[in-house]
């Protein structure tokens, strides 16, 4: 009896198994072949002398093209080399050159500086992320709305506060919504559910999407479970389903489709990497790697 129960549990486990990956991590460089190493340009570089993939942190100095150098937010071409550059608002001598990436804004006094007040900006440069609105014909503080005053789905829109907004409910009333952490929080909001990435309204509930919801091979990629945890989908026999093992991936798709958690081996198999390391924080290194790869290909 115990053996039969154990066997049944194993079958259930196999039937419900999914191939999960952690998108916040990647294989250590030393485990990668040349092709996969080339796809990890943000962290790795292929050493042609030793024929191995090695750790490498890309810097501005790695860029030899003035065009590619100046395209970087934190690099600047000087004489004949690409050097690190840390912009400031004072560098912005025009609206186009004002470095908005560090919070600078171009005001009506034709100055590049940090945010002051909505009225200091033109309609064209009105910073809506600072709760300013250009809707009245001038840049002015955003006016919060009373959601219950709206009587149709089309008019039920806007923010009730900096942390709440209006949503059209299933009972045909406009309600004030706050944070949404799970699809189930939108059980009573069909319109919002179908507009939210990762959610789908099914019957009378808002649920997380499943691989089987994808209708084409192009859509059949992965599903976010939580934070950096994703499970992979696979296009098999004309339908999208949960990926249960890595054998479906090829030499060209193994590393990329598994978010750099799996590698292609010398015996032509897609296997989980022995060791993973955390991705660097989103920084120049990621972008620089991509630019340098393009430069090498060109």
C-alpha positions as CSV (number, residue, x, y, z in Angstrom):
1,X,0.0,0.0,0.0
2,X,2.8,2.4,0.9
3,X,4.7,1.6,-2.3
4,X,1.6,2.2,-4.4
5,X,1.0,5.6,-2.7
6,X,4.6,6.6,-3.2
7,X,4.4,5.7,-6.9
8,X,1.2,7.7,-7.3
9,X,2.8,10.7,-5.7
10,X,5.8,10.4,-8.0
11,X,3.5,10.3,-11.1
12,X,1.7,13.5,-9.8
13,X,5.1,15.2,-9.4
14,X,6.1,14.3,-12.9
15,X,2.8,15.4,-14.3
16,X,3.0,18.8,-12.7
17,X,6.7,19.5,-13.0
18,X,7.7,22.7,-14.6
19,X,11.1,24.0,-15.7
20,X,11.8,27.0,-13.5
21,X,14.6,29.5,-13.9
22,X,15.9,32.5,-11.9
23,X,16.2,35.5,-14.2
24,X,18.3,37.4,-11.6
25,X,21.2,34.9,-12.1
26,X,23.3,33.5,-14.9
27,X,25.8,30.7,-15.5
28,X,29.3,31.5,-14.4
29,X,31.5,32.3,-17.4
30,X,33.9,29.4,-17.0
31,X,31.2,26.9,-17.8
32,X,30.2,28.4,-21.2
33,X,31.2,27.4,-24.7
34,X,32.2,30.1,-27.2
35,X,28.7,30.6,-28.6
36,X,27.0,31.0,-25.2
37,X,29.9,33.1,-24.0
38,X,29.1,35.5,-26.9
39,X,25.6,35.8,-25.6
40,X,26.8,36.8,-22.1
41,X,28.7,39.9,-23.3
42,X,27.6,41.8,-20.2
43,X,29.7,39.6,-17.9
44,X,31.9,37.4,-20.0
45,X,34.5,37.5,-22.8
46,X,35.9,34.7,-24.9
47,X,39.7,34.3,-24.6
48,X,40.9,33.1,-28.0
49,X,44.4,32.2,-26.7
50,X,43.2,29.9,-23.9
51,X,39.9,29.0,-25.7
52,X,37.9,29.6,-22.6
53,X,35.1,32.0,-21.4
54,X,36.3,34.4,-18.7
55,X,34.8,37.0,-16.4
56,X,35.0,40.5,-17.8
57,X,33.6,43.8,-16.7
58,X,33.1,46.1,-19.7
59,X,34.0,49.7,-19.3
60,X,34.0,52.8,-21.5
61,X,37.6,52.1,-22.4
62,X,36.5,48.9,-24.3
63,X,34.7,51.1,-26.8
64,X,36.9,52.1,-29.8
65,X,34.2,54.0,-31.8
66,X,33.3,57.6,-31.1
67,X,29.7,57.0,-32.3
68,X,29.2,54.1,-29.9
69,X,30.9,55.9,-27.1
70,X,28.8,59.1,-27.3
71,X,25.7,56.9,-27.4
72,X,26.3,55.8,-23.9
73,X,24.9,57.9,-21.0
74,X,28.0,57.5,-18.9
75,X,30.8,57.5,-21.5
76,X,32.3,60.4,-23.5
77,X,34.8,60.5,-26.3
78,X,37.9,62.6,-25.6
79,X,40.6,63.0,-28.2
80,X,40.9,59.3,-29.3
81,X,39.6,57.3,-26.3
82,X,36.3,56.6,-24.7
83,X,36.3,57.6,-21.0
84,X,33.9,57.4,-18.1
85,X,31.6,60.4,-17.8
86,X,29.3,61.4,-15.0
87,X,26.8,63.9,-16.2
88,X,25.3,66.7,-14.2
89,X,22.4,69.1,-14.9
90,X,25.0,71.9,-15.6
91,X,26.0,69.9,-18.7
92,X,22.6,70.5,-20.2
93,X,22.9,73.6,-22.5
94,X,19.7,72.8,-24.4
95,X,16.5,70.8,-23.9
96,X,18.0,68.0,-26.0
97,X,21.2,67.8,-24.0
98,X,19.6,68.1,-20.5
99,X,20.3,64.7,-18.9
100,X,16.9,63.6,-17.8
101,X,18.2,60.1,-16.9
102,X,19.6,61.6,-13.6
103,X,16.5,63.7,-12.9
104,X,17.3,66.9,-14.7
105,X,14.6,68.9,-16.4
106,X,14.5,71.8,-18.9
107,X,12.5,74.7,-17.5
108,X,11.0,77.8,-19.0
109,X,14.0,79.8,-18.0
110,X,16.0,77.7,-20.5
111,X,17.9,76.1,-17.7
112,X,18.7,72.4,-16.9
113,X,18.1,71.7,-13.3
114,X,16.3,69.4,-10.8
115,X,12.5,69.7,-10.4
116,X,11.2,72.9,-8.7
117,X,7.4,73.4,-9.3
118,X,5.1,72.5,-12.1
119,X,4.6,76.1,-13.2
120,X,8.3,76.4,-14.0
121,X,7.9,74.1,-17.1
122,X,6.3,74.4,-20.5
123,X,3.5,72.1,-21.7
124,X,6.1,70.3,-23.9
125,X,8.4,69.6,-21.0
126,X,5.8,69.1,-18.3
127,X,7.1,66.4,-15.9
128,X,4.0,64.2,-15.4
129,X,6.0,61.8,-13.1
130,X,6.3,64.7,-10.7
131,X,2.5,64.9,-10.6
132,X,2.3,67.7,-13.0
133,X,-0.4,67.8,-15.8
134,X,-0.4,69.7,-19.1
135,X,-4.1,69.1,-19.7
136,X,-5.3,72.7,-18.9
137,X,-3.0,74.2,-21.5
138,X,-0.2,74.9,-19.0
139,X,1.9,72.8,-16.7
140,X,0.1,72.7,-13.4
141,X,-0.2,70.4,-10.4
142,X,-2.3,67.3,-11.0
143,X,-5.8,67.5,-9.7
144,X,-6.8,64.2,-7.9
145,X,-10.3,62.9,-8.8
146,X,-13.2,61.4,-6.9
147,X,-13.7,58.0,-8.5
148,X,-17.3,57.6,-7.3
149,X,-18.3,60.6,-9.3
150,X,-17.8,58.8,-12.6
151,X,-20.7,56.8,-14.1
152,X,-19.3,55.1,-17.1
153,X,-16.3,52.9,-17.9
154,X,-14.9,55.4,-20.3
155,X,-14.9,58.3,-17.8
156,X,-13.7,56.1,-14.9
157,X,-10.0,57.1,-15.0
158,X,-7.4,59.1,-13.2
159,X,-5.7,59.0,-9.8
160,X,-7.5,59.5,-6.5
161,X,-4.2,60.0,-4.7
162,X,-0.6,59.3,-5.3
163,X,-1.2,55.6,-4.3
164,X,-4.7,55.0,-5.6
165,X,-6.6,55.2,-8.9
166,X,-10.0,54.7,-10.5
167,X,-11.2,51.3,-11.8
168,X,-14.4,50.2,-13.4
169,X,-15.9,47.3,-11.3
170,X,-18.0,44.4,-12.4
171,X,-21.1,45.9,-10.7
172,X,-20.8,48.9,-13.1
173,X,-19.5,51.4,-10.6
174,X,-16.3,53.3,-10.5
175,X,-14.2,52.4,-7.4
176,X,-11.0,53.5,-5.9
177,X,-8.2,50.9,-6.2
178,X,-5.0,50.7,-4.2
179,X,-2.1,48.2,-4.6
180,X,-2.6,45.0,-6.6
181,X,-0.2,42.2,-5.7
182,X,-2.0,39.2,-7.2
183,X,-4.3,38.6,-10.1
184,X,-7.0,37.5,-7.6
185,X,-7.1,41.1,-6.3
186,X,-8.9,41.9,-9.5
187,X,-11.6,39.3,-9.3
188,X,-14.2,42.1,-9.3
189,X,-12.5,44.1,-12.0
190,X,-12.7,42.3,-15.3
191,X,-11.5,45.2,-17.5
192,X,-8.4,45.8,-15.3
193,X,-7.7,42.1,-15.1
194,X,-7.5,41.7,-18.9
195,X,-5.4,44.8,-19.2
196,X,-2.9,43.7,-16.6
197,X,0.2,41.8,-17.8
198,X,0.2,38.3,-16.5
199,X,-3.5,38.1,-15.7
200,X,-6.6,36.8,-17.5
201,X,-10.2,36.9,-16.6
202,X,-11.7,33.4,-16.6
203,X,-15.3,32.8,-15.7
204,X,-15.7,34.9,-12.6
205,X,-12.1,35.1,-11.4
206,X,-8.9,36.9,-12.4
207,X,-6.2,34.3,-12.6
208,X,-2.5,34.2,-13.6
209,X,-1.9,33.3,-17.2
210,X,-0.8,29.8,-18.2
211,X,1.4,28.6,-21.0
212,X,-1.7,27.1,-22.7
213,X,-3.2,30.7,-22.9
214,X,-0.6,31.6,-25.6
215,X,-1.9,31.0,-29.1
216,X,1.3,31.3,-31.1
217,X,4.9,30.1,-31.0
218,X,6.1,33.7,-30.9
219,X,4.1,34.3,-27.6
220,X,5.1,30.9,-26.1
221,X,8.0,32.0,-23.9
222,X,7.7,32.1,-20.1
223,X,5.5,32.9,-17.1
224,X,6.6,35.0,-14.1
225,X,5.8,33.2,-10.9
226,X,7.1,35.8,-8.4
227,X,10.0,38.2,-8.3
228,X,12.8,36.7,-10.4
229,X,11.2,33.2,-10.6
230,X,9.9,32.2,-14.0
231,X,8.7,28.9,-15.5
232,X,9.3,28.2,-19.1
233,X,6.8,27.3,-21.8
234,X,7.3,25.1,-24.9
235,X,5.7,25.0,-28.3
236,X,4.9,21.3,-28.9
237,X,2.6,19.8,-31.6
238,X,1.1,23.2,-32.5
239,X,0.3,24.3,-28.9
240,X,2.0,26.0,-26.0
241,X,2.4,24.0,-22.8
242,X,4.6,23.9,-19.7
243,X,8.2,23.0,-20.5
244,X,9.0,20.0,-18.3
245,X,12.6,19.5,-19.3
246,X,15.4,21.1,-21.2
247,X,15.6,18.5,-24.0
248,X,13.3,20.7,-26.2
249,X,16.0,23.3,-26.5
250,X,18.7,23.3,-29.2
251,X,22.3,24.6,-29.3
252,X,20.9,28.0,-30.5
253,X,18.1,28.3,-27.9
254,X,19.4,26.5,-24.8
255,X,21.2,29.5,-23.2
256,X,18.9,32.3,-24.3
257,X,15.5,30.6,-23.7
258,X,16.5,29.6,-20.2
259,X,17.5,33.2,-19.3
260,X,21.2,32.1,-19.2
261,X,20.5,29.4,-16.5
262,X,21.3,26.5,-18.8
263,X,24.3,25.7,-21.0
264,X,25.0,23.7,-24.1
265,X,27.5,20.9,-23.5
266,X,30.1,19.2,-25.7
267,X,27.9,16.1,-25.9
268,X,25.0,18.2,-27.4
269,X,22.8,18.5,-24.4
270,X,21.1,21.4,-22.7
271,X,21.7,21.1,-19.0
272,X,21.5,23.3,-15.9
273,X,24.7,25.1,-15.1
274,X,26.6,23.8,-12.1
275,X,27.0,27.3,-10.7
276,X,24.9,30.5,-11.1
277,X,26.0,34.0,-10.1
278,X,23.9,37.1,-9.5
279,X,23.5,39.4,-12.5
280,X,25.1,42.8,-12.0
281,X,22.7,45.6,-11.2
282,X,21.3,47.2,-14.4
283,X,24.1,49.4,-15.3
284,X,26.4,50.6,-18.1
285,X,28.0,47.1,-18.2
286,X,24.9,45.5,-19.7
287,X,24.5,48.2,-22.4
288,X,28.2,48.4,-23.1
289,X,28.4,44.7,-23.7
290,X,25.6,44.9,-26.3
291,X,27.3,47.9,-28.1
292,X,30.6,46.1,-28.1
293,X,29.1,43.0,-29.5
294,X,27.5,45.0,-32.3
295,X,30.8,46.7,-33.0
296,X,32.5,43.3,-33.3
297,X,29.8,42.0,-35.7
298,X,29.9,45.1,-37.9
